[in-house]
Amino acid sequence: MELLCYKTLKSLSYPGYLLENAPVRVLQFGEGNFLRAFVDYFIDIMNEKAGFHGKVLLVQPIPQGRCAEINAQEGLYTLYLRGSKQGQRVDERRIISSIAGCINPYQEYDAFLACAKNPDLRFLVSNTTEAGIVFDESCRLEDRPAASFPGKLTQFLYERWRSGGRGFWILSCELIDRNGQVLKACVQRYIELWHLEPAFADWVEQDNHFCSTLVDRIVTGYPEQDAVQMNRDNGYLDRNLVTAECFGLWVIEAPDALYCEFPVREAQLPILVVPDQTPYKQRKVRILNGAHTGMVLGAYLAGQNIVRDCMHDPVIRKFMEQLIFDEIIPSIKTLPQEELRQFAKAVLDRFENPYIDHKLLDIALNSVSKWRARILPSLLSYFHEKKTLPACLTFSFSALLEFYSRATLQNGIFRVMRGKDLYEIRDEYAVLAFFAALDAQNIQALTDAACRRKDFWGMDLTEIPGFAEAVATYLANIRENGAFDAMKAVICTEVSQ
C-alpha cells in the first residue's frame, strides 16, 4: 500500500474534506496523540465549516519525537472517534488535513525562530505534559533551543517582538491547574533571568493572552491491534493513526474577543470561551471523576473489573445514577441544573464506550486523595442543604475502608484477596501504613480511626453528624452480605439525622 499523502488520496479519489494549502495560523508545541485527536481535529472542522482557513505547524518539544513520521505523510493522518451515544455504538473516521508539518527545533532552530516572523501566525497551542511547564534556571537565551518548553516559548516570543509582530492567543492544554497562568509566570521569570528589555516584558503582558484551558477527551492513541485492518480497509498505509472517544470539550478562559478570531461557534464545536473556567472544572471533578471514585471500589469488591461492565449491571448502574443525579448534581450551584444533567448523561455514554477497557483498579489508584477531592465536597454540600447524608456518597467511604483495610503490607506492597484474585492497592506509603496497622476486624474502631485522619481528609469526618455511624453500618453490611447486596440495599435510601 502507498503511504498516506495528498497524492495517494488523489489516486484513490478520496471524497472527504481536505485542505492542502493554507497559511500557517497556529504553532503547536507538541505532536503527540492527544493534540492531534483534539485541537488539530477541531481546527480541521473549523477549516471545513467556518472558513478558518489555517494550518497548524507542529513543534517537537523534546529531542525525540514524531517529526519524521508526520512530515513523511505531509501532516495527514486518520482519526477514528469511537464510543457510545445514547446507547448506540459510534465509529467515525476522518482524515485530518489541518497540519502543515512538523519542525524539530533541536535540528532546525533557525527555521523554528523564523516562524515568529510569520504575520499570519496568531495562535500558540501547547501540551507538553504536566512536567512540561517548568522553570529551568539553567536555560539561556543563547541555547539552540532552551531545554524547557517555557524557555523555548520565551525565545520565540522575544523573536516575535524584535520583528515587530503582534502578540498571540496562547492556549495551554497541559493537565495542571491554571495552566496558562503558570506558563506566563515561567516566561516572566525567564525575562528576568535573561535581563530582557522592559519593553519586551510590557509587550508580553499587554499584547499576549495566556489562556488557561480545561481539556476533556480520552485519547486511546495508536490502535495497535486494529491498525493492519484499518489500513487495509482504507487502502493506504498510515503510520500516524490515532483513536479517541467521541466526547470532547475544550473550555478556554479568555475574553469574548477570541470568538472573533477562533470561529468555534460557527463550526458548532464543543468549545466554550468563558471568563472563568472554575465552574466547568468543578463540574468535571464532581460529576465525571466523582462518579468514578464513588462507584469504583464498591463495584470492584462486587466482582467487576471494567467500567463498561459496571454500566451493564442494573444494580451498579442504578447506584451510579443515584449518586450522580440525586446526590452530586443537587450539590452543585455554579451551573444550571439542566446543563449539569446533560453533562452527566454524556458521562454515562462515555462509561459505556465499547472501545475502551477502563480498568477499575487503574481508577482506584490513590483513592484516599481522590475521595477527598472528588467526593467530600459534594457530600458536605448535600448535607448542609438537606440535613441528611447522601446514601451513595456515604457508602463510597465504607467501600473505601473495606477495600483498604483487608490488605496486608509485605515488602512495601499492599496486597489483598478478592475471592481467588490477588490485587494490589496503590497509594501513598503513609496511607498504606495506616491501614496496615489497624485492627481491620473491629469495624467501629476502624471507622473512627479513619474518619479522624485530618491529614487525609482535611477535616475530622466524625464532626459530620451521623457520618461515622452510617459508615460503620454500611461497612458491616458489606462484610455480612457482600458488596453487591450492600450496594443494592443503598439504592433509593437516605440517611436521616
Secondary structure, 3 states (H helix, E strand, C coil): CCECCHHHHHHCCCCCCCCCCCCEEEEEECCCHHHHHCHHHHHHHHHHHHCCCCEEEEECCCCCCCHHHHHHCCCCEEEEEEEEECCEEEEEEEEECCEEEEECCCCCHHHHHHHHHCCCCCEEEECCCCCCCCCCCCCCCCCCCCCCHHHHHHHHHHHHHHCCCCCCEEEECCCCCCHHHHHHHHHHHHHHHCCCCHHHHHHHHHHCEEEEEEEECCEEECCCCCHHHHHHHHCCECCCCEEECCCCEEEEECCCCHHHHCCCCCCCCCEEEECCCHHHHHHHHHHHHHHHHHHHHHHHHCCCCEHHHHHCCHHHHHHHHHHHHHHHHHHCCCCCHHHHHHHHHHHHHHHCCCCCCCEHHHHCCCHHHHHHHHHHHHHHHHHHHHCCECHHHHHHHHHHHHHHHCCEEECCEEEEEECCEEEEECCCHHHHHHHHHCCCCCHHHHHHHHHCCHHHHCCCHHHCCCHHHHHHHHHHHHHHHCHHHHHHHHCCCCECC
